Amino acid sequence: MRLATNLAAALTASFLILATSPAALASTHETTADLAEQSRMLAPRATKAYLMVQQGIDPEAGRRLLADSVSRLDQNLAALRSAGLDDTSRTKLGAVEARWASVRTRLTTAPDASGAKALYDDTEALQTATQHLAMAINSQGSEDARRLTLPARMRLLSQRIGMFYLYRDSGLMTPNAPTMELSYARSEFSANLVRIRRNDALPADTRRAVEALNQVWSDYDGAAGKPGTPGELKKNAPAVMEMSEQVLGATEKLVVSLLGPARP
């Protein structure tokens, strides 16, 4: 199917971007902070993939995405352990690792409805722990590290949108909570994108990354927010999942442009 092929291509592209990001190196305080922020994004990305498999939405692509997300989070936490964190940040990292051990066990067990339902709260708890870690690292850094906060938040939101889209009509719970969270995430992403586009001080390469993100975001926002019957929403899910990876790739390019040296 064309959608399955397109989703596989989008997944491959996002894998390559994440793999080559300076955030994988943890060689400076700024990249160390982004390791924590990227780990925060990987929690809903992994759960999104779990739901794809559990709901039969291009399960092969979902398995690839799930394996990549779990592996990448493992690598990020290992890099953070050797990054020379201060005592407060190291304590926060310990809390993340404790949460991740539990979530990882669930993610690597054959997906079922019970696991999917439990992951709704477990993913939120892991995101909160990684947020506290990122805040602790950022509090010790320069303004350069903190300038990544907004695009890193958008990277997280891109995956929360995909995750809540799949939870909304999963039948695992009343749709009120995931529907509300989906709406909040879409609204916040749009507002953050407007804020970044209004920044006239962005270097040229970052400006190009912002405009590329704007182009793919419009379609994703419309598709994720489109109402429909449960059957219609499931039919559209492969396209929405494809777009979620495209937007993730575009937000990661934006982060990379900010991590790299400014160019005119």
C-alpha positions in Angstrom: 0.0 0.0 0.0 1.2 3.5 -0.8 0.5 4.8 2.7 2.5 2.0 4.2 5.4 2.8 1.9 5.2 6.5 2.7 5.1 5.8 6.4 8.2 3.6 6.1 10.0 6.3 4.2 9.0 8.9 6.8 10.2 6.6 9.6 13.5 6.0 7.9 14.0 9.8 7.4 13.4 10.6 11.0 15.7 7.7 12.1 18.5 9.2 10.1 17.9 12.8 11.4 17.8 11.6 15.0 20.9 9.4 14.5 23.0 12.2 13.0 21.8 14.9 15.4 24.5 16.5 17.6 22.2 15.7 20.5 23.5 12.2 20.3 27.0 13.3 21.2 26.6 14.9 24.6 29.9 16.7 24.1 28.8 20.1 25.5 26.3 21.3 28.1 23.9 22.4 25.3 23.9 19.0 23.7 23.7 17.3 27.1 20.5 19.3 27.8 19.1 18.3 24.5 19.7 14.6 25.3 17.3 15.0 28.2 14.8 16.9 26.0 15.0 14.3 23.3 14.5 11.5 25.8 11.3 13.3 26.9 10.0 13.1 23.3 10.9 9.4 22.9 8.4 8.4 25.7 5.3 9.3 23.7 7.0 8.2 20.4 7.5 4.7 21.8 3.9 4.6 23.2 2.6 5.8 19.8 4.4 2.9 18.1 3.1 0.4 20.7 -0.4 1.6 19.9 0.2 1.2 16.2 1.1 -2.4 16.7 -1.7 -3.0 19.2 -4.3 -1.5 16.9 -3.0 -3.1 13.7 -2.1 0.3 12.1 0.9 -0.6 9.9 2.2 -2.9 12.6 5.5 -3.6 10.9 6.4 0.1 10.7 5.2 0.3 14.3 7.5 -2.4 15.4 10.5 -0.7 13.8 9.6 2.6 15.4 9.1 1.0 18.8 12.5 -0.8 18.6 14.2 2.4 17.5 12.6 4.5 20.2 13.5 2.1 23.0 17.1 1.7 21.8 17.5 5.5 21.4 16.2 6.1 24.9 18.6 3.5 26.3 21.5 5.2 24.5 20.5 8.7 25.7 20.3 7.6 29.3 23.7 5.8 29.0 25.2 9.0 27.5 23.7 11.1 30.3 25.2 8.8 33.0 28.6 9.5 31.7 28.1 13.3 31.0 29.4 14.6 34.3 26.1 15.9 35.7 25.9 17.9 38.9 24.4 16.2 42.0 20.9 17.5 41.5 20.8 16.5 37.8 22.2 13.0 38.7 19.4 12.5 41.2 16.8 13.5 38.6 18.5 11.1 36.2 18.1 8.3 38.7 14.3 9.0 38.9 14.1 8.9 35.1 15.9 5.6 35.0 13.6 4.1 37.6 10.5 5.2 35.6 12.1 4.0 32.4 12.8 0.5 33.7 9.1 0.0 34.4 7.9 1.5 31.1 10.6 -0.3 29.1 9.4 -3.7 30.4 5.8 -2.9 29.3 6.9 -1.6 25.9 9.0 -4.7 25.1 6.1 -7.1 26.0 3.7 -8.1 23.3 1.3 -5.2 22.9 -2.2 -5.7 24.2 -5.2 -3.6 25.5 -4.1 -3.9 29.1 -0.6 -2.7 28.3 -1.9 0.2 26.2 -4.2 1.4 28.9 -1.5 1.3 31.5 0.9 3.2 29.3 -1.4 6.2 29.2 -0.4 7.1 32.7 3.0 5.6 32.7 4.1 7.6 29.7 3.0 10.8 31.4 5.0 9.9 34.5 8.1 9.3 32.5 7.7 12.5 30.6 7.4 14.4 33.9 10.6 12.8 35.2 12.5 13.6 32.0 11.1 17.2 32.2 12.5 17.6 35.7 15.9 16.3 34.5 16.0 18.7 31.6 15.1 21.6 33.9 17.9 20.7 36.3 20.4 20.5 33.5 19.2 23.7 31.9 19.4 25.6 35.2 23.1 25.1 35.3 23.7 26.2 31.7 23.9 29.3 29.5 21.2 31.1 27.6 22.3 29.0 24.6 21.0 25.8 26.2 17.7 27.5 27.2 17.1 28.7 23.6 16.4 25.0 22.7 13.5 24.8 25.2 10.8 25.9 22.8 11.7 23.8 19.7 12.4 20.8 22.0 8.9 21.3 23.4 7.5 21.3 19.9 9.4 18.1 19.1 7.7 16.5 22.1 4.3 17.8 21.1 4.6 16.3 17.6 4.6 12.9 19.3 2.0 13.6 21.9 -0.4 14.5 19.1 0.2 11.2 17.3 -0.2 9.3 20.6 -3.4 11.0 21.7 -4.8 10.5 18.2 -4.5 6.8 18.6 -5.8 6.8 22.2 -8.8 9.0 21.3 -10.9 6.2 19.8 -9.1 3.2 21.1 -12.0 2.0 23.2 -9.6 1.7 26.1 -11.1 4.7 28.0 -13.7 7.4 27.5 -12.4 9.7 24.7 -12.7 12.9 26.7 -9.2 13.0 28.2 -7.2 12.1 25.0 -9.4 14.3 22.9 -8.7 17.3 25.2 -5.0 16.5 25.4 -4.9 16.2 21.6 -6.5 19.7 21.3 -4.1 21.2 23.8 -1.1 19.8 22.1 -2.2 21.0 18.6 -2.9 24.5 20.0 0.3 24.8 21.8 2.4 23.6 18.8 0.7 26.2 16.6 1.2 29.0 19.1 4.9 28.0 19.5 5.4 27.9 15.8 4.0 31.4 15.4 6.2 32.7 18.2 9.4 31.2 16.5 8.4 32.6 13.1 8.1 36.1 14.5 11.7 36.0 15.7 13.6 38.2 13.3 16.9 37.4 14.8 17.0 33.8 13.6 20.0 32.9 11.4 19.3 32.0 7.8 19.6 28.2 8.2 17.3 28.2 11.2 14.8 30.4 9.3 14.8 27.8 6.5 14.2 25.0 9.1 11.3 26.9 10.6 9.6 27.5 7.2 10.1 23.8 6.3 8.5 22.8 9.6 5.6 25.2 8.9 4.9 23.5 5.6 4.5 20.0 7.0 2.8 21.1 10.2 -0.3 22.5 8.4 -1.2 19.1 7.0 -0.5 17.3 10.2 -2.6 19.7 12.3 -5.5 19.4 9.9 -5.4 15.6 9.7 -5.0 15.1 13.4 -7.8 17.4 14.3 -10.3 16.2 11.6 -13.4 14.8 13.2 -14.9 11.4 12.1 -16.3 8.1 13.1 -14.0 5.6 14.8 -13.8 3.7 11.5 -12.9 6.9 9.6 -10.3 7.9 12.2 -8.7 4.4 12.0 -8.6 4.5 8.2 -6.8 7.9 8.3 -4.4 6.8 11.1 -1.6 5.6 8.8 -1.5 9.0 7.1 -1.5 10.8 10.4 1.3 8.6 11.8 3.3 9.3 8.6 2.8 13.0 9.1 3.8 12.7 12.8 7.2 11.4 11.7 7.6 14.1 9.1 6.9 16.8 11.6 9.3 15.1 14.1 12.0 15.2 11.4 11.4 18.8 10.7 11.5 19.8 14.4 14.7 17.8 14.8 16.2 19.7 11.9 15.3 22.9 13.7 17.0 21.8 16.9 20.1 20.7 14.9 20.2 24.2 13.3 20.2 25.8 16.7 22.8 23.4 18.1 25.2 24.1 15.2 27.1 27.2 14.5 25.1 30.2 13.3 25.5 30.8 9.6 24.4 34.0 7.7 
